[in-house]
Amino acid sequence: MKRVSSPNVFSTTATTTLLTSPYRPPDKGNCRSNNVKVMGNKKAGVHGNVADYHVFNGGVHSGKPSFMKWTLNDVVNVVRSHRIPCVFAVGLVFFMYVEYTIRMVPHSSPPLDWGFLLTRSFHRALASRPLLNTVLAALNTVFVLMQTVYIVWAWVIEGRPRATISALFMFTCRGILGCSTQLPLPQEFLGSGVDFPVGNVSFFLFFSGHVAGAVIASLDMRRMQRRGMAWLFDILNVLQSLRLLATRGHYTIDLAVGLGAGILFDFLAGKYEQSKTTKTSTFSRSMKEIC
């Protein structure tokens, strides 16, 4: 019987006892693993209470269900220490009520979009002033070109491909989703020959590549401590979103998902880069050992 020290699941160091021989990886041939039982000493749990825990083959098991150890102080501490999840819990209950009582939009009616309702006056101004609509569309196209130039510049000139990889991930996923569900063009859509994509061609509504591309560029700027440029892109992105709603070029959900998509694919591109860097480092070390 051998005693070793290992970190437990609560980020503290505990002395554990291996009741069988030291653990070996499972046999790939028959997919069997050693029956290893690791017993830990008493430690404070998530809610501050003390409990014994046992680890069986990598899983955590406690003698009693967690909720049976909760006290009134635990509940109070959850509300004090985890306010954001508590707010989300209230939101869950509220929107469950809204979902089960809301009136569905008839199939003969256009979609209900609060972004369209909030930008009605802006929409009327653009509809009555075609020149203003064209000028704003041209400025928006310039902003899209700014995003593109920055993302390509970061790769080609500065040698940092993360933003480019993120954009490739994002636009590919956008194309798949855009083909999977083709939303109807809003009835009050105000097109322009200078809007991106230029030429009044067809485009995917879900989700907004305009917004996602700006988010990807802004996140890269922040990584490089170019905070002034990042804030400029964020402000232009907000103005762009207002214009897209006013011209009915996108639904509100397209813009919201575009924001999340930019963050998500930037994160995934970072993970991709990290995996490649790790593999390259491992390969380099192996070659040095061989030489």
N, C-alpha and C positions, 0 to 999 in steps of 0.2 A: 504494500500500500504506500503510495507516494503522495506527498503533499506539495502542491504548487500554488502560486499566487496568480490570480487572473482577475481582470476587471469584471464586475458584475453588471447586470442590466440597468442598475441605477447610478452608473458612473462613479462608483466607489470601489475601492480595492478590498476584496474579501479573500479569505483563505478557503480554498475548496479542497475537497477530498475526492480523488478518483477511486471509485470502488472496484474498478476492474483495471485491466492493463491499459497503458497509455493509448489514447485515441488514435486510430488509424483511419485514413479515408476509406469510404465504402468500396467494396469490391465491385468494379464495374461489370464483371462478368455476370454475377448473380444479383447485383444491386442490393447486397446485404450490408448493413452497418453494424458496428459494435454497439452493444447495449450499454451505453455509458450513462451513468447517473451522477450528476454533480449536485451536491447539497451545499447551499449557501447559508451563512449565518443571518441573524436578524438585521434588517436594514429598513430605513424609512422609505415608505412607498410614495406614490405620486401625491397623495393627499396628506402626507406627513405622518401616517400611522405606521406602526411597526408590524412586520409580518414575515413569517418564514416563506421562502420560495424554494422550489426545486426545479432543476433543469433536466428534462428527459430528451435525449437525442436532439438537442438544439431548441426545444420548445420550453416555454416558461409555464409552470403550473404552481398554483397556490392552493393551500389546503382548503380555504374557504373562498367563495365568490367575493370579488372586490367590494361590491356594494354592501355586503354584510359588515364590513369594517368601517363604513363611513359614519361620521358623527356630524352633529350640527355645525361644529367648527369647520369641518371639511367643506360643507356646503357653502358656508359664509366665505371661506377662503377662496373657493372656486369663483364666486361672484366678484370678490375683490381682486384676485390675481389674474383672472381670465375674462376681462370685460368684453373684449372683441368677440370671442366665441359665444358669450352670453347674448350679445346683441344679435349675432347671427341666429341663435336659437329662437329669439323673439321674432326675427324676420321669417324664419321657417314657419312658425305657427301662423303669422299674419298672412303670408302668401299662400299657405295651404287654404286658409279661409277665402282669400280672394280667388284662388283658382277654382274652388268648388262652387262659388256663387257668381262668378263673372258671366256676363252675357256673351255668348260666342258670336263672332262676326259672321253674318250670312254669306253664303258662297257667291251671291250676286252683288255683294258690296266690296269696295276696295279695302285693303288691309287698314286697320287702325294703327296709326303711328304717331306717338306723342311728339316726336321730333318734327314731323310735318305740321302738327298743330301749333307748336311753339314758334315756327318760322313762317307762319302764314303771311305776315306783313312783309317780310324779306322776299318771299316768293312773289307776292304781288308787285313789289318794286322791280324785281328782275323781269317779270313777265311784261311789264309796261315799258321797260327800257332795254331793248335788245342790245344796244351798244354797251351798256353797263354789264350785261350778262356776258358779252363777248370779251370785254376787258378783264373781268374777273376770271373767266375761263382761261384766258391766255396767261394771267399771272399764276394760276394754279398749275398750268402746264410747266411754267418755269420752275415752280417749286418741286414738281416731280423730277424734272431734269437735275435740279440741285441734289436731290436724294440719290439719284442714279450716279451722278458724277462722284459724289463723296464715297459711296459704297465701293465703286470700282477703283477709285483713287486709293482707298485704304488697302486694297489688295495689290494693285499693279505697282503703285509707287512706294507705299510704306511697307509692303510685304505682310500685311495682316489680313488673312482671308476670311476671318470669322463673319464679318458683316455680309460679305458676298455669299458665303455658304448659307447663312441665315436667309437671305433673300431668295436663293435658289430653293431652299426647303419650303419657304412660305408660298412662293408663286406656284410651285408644283402642287402643293396641297390645295391652294385656292382654285386651281384649275380642276382638280378632281372633284372638289365640293361644288364648284360652279356648274360642272356637267351633271353631277348627281341630282341636284335640285335647282332647276331654272325658275327663279322667281319672276313674276310678271313685272314688266316695266311700269312704274307708277303713271297714273293717268295724266298728271300735271307735269310730267318731265319736261325740262327746258334744256334742250341740247344746244351745242355750239360746235362749229367746225374746227375751232382751235382748242377745244377741250381734249384732255388726254383720256383715252387714245384718240389722237387727232384724226378728224375726218368723219365724225358721226358714225363710226363703225359700231358693231355690236360689242358687248362687254358683259362680264360676269357681275352680278349684283352682290352675291355673297361669296367672300366677304370683301371689305374695302382694301385693295392693295395700296391705295393712296395713303391711308392711315398707317397700315402695317409697315410700309417702307419708311415712312417718316419716323416711326418708333424705333425701327432697327438702326437707322442712322443716328438718332438721338442717343440711344444706349451706347453705341460705339463711341460717340463723342464724350460721353461721361466717363467711359473707361480710360480715355486718353486725357482726362482732365480739361477737356475743351467745353467747359460749362457754359460759357457765353453762347457758343454756337448751339449747344444742346437746348438751352432755353429759347433761343430764336426759333429753332425747328419745332419745339413744342408749341410755341405761340402760333406759328404758321400752320401747324397741324390742327389746332383748335379752329382757326379761321377757315381753313380748308373744310373741316367737318361741317361748320355752319353753312358754308356755300353749297356743299353736297346735299345737305338736307333741304336748303331753300330751292335748289334746282331740281329736287327729287331725283338726284342721281344715285342716291343710296338710301336704303331704309336705316333707321336708327340701329337696328340689330347688326347691320353690316359694319357700321363704324365701331360699335362696341366690341364685336368679335375681331375686327381688324386690330384694335388696340391690344387685345389679349394675344392675338396671333403673333404680333411683332415681338412681344415679351417672350412668348413660348419658344418661337423658333430661334431667337437669339440665344436662349438658354440651351436649346438642343444643339445649336452650332458650337457653343462652348464645350458641351460634353463631347461632341465629335472631335473637336480639336484636342481636348484633353486625352481622349482615348488614343489618338494617333501619336501624340507626344509621348505617352507612356510606352506604347509599343516600340517607338523609335529608340527611346532611351534603353529599354530592355535589350533590343537588338544590338545596340552599340556596345553595351556592357558585355554581352555574350561574345561579340567579335573580338573585343579587347582581351577577354579571358582566353579565347582560342589562340590569338596571336602571342 
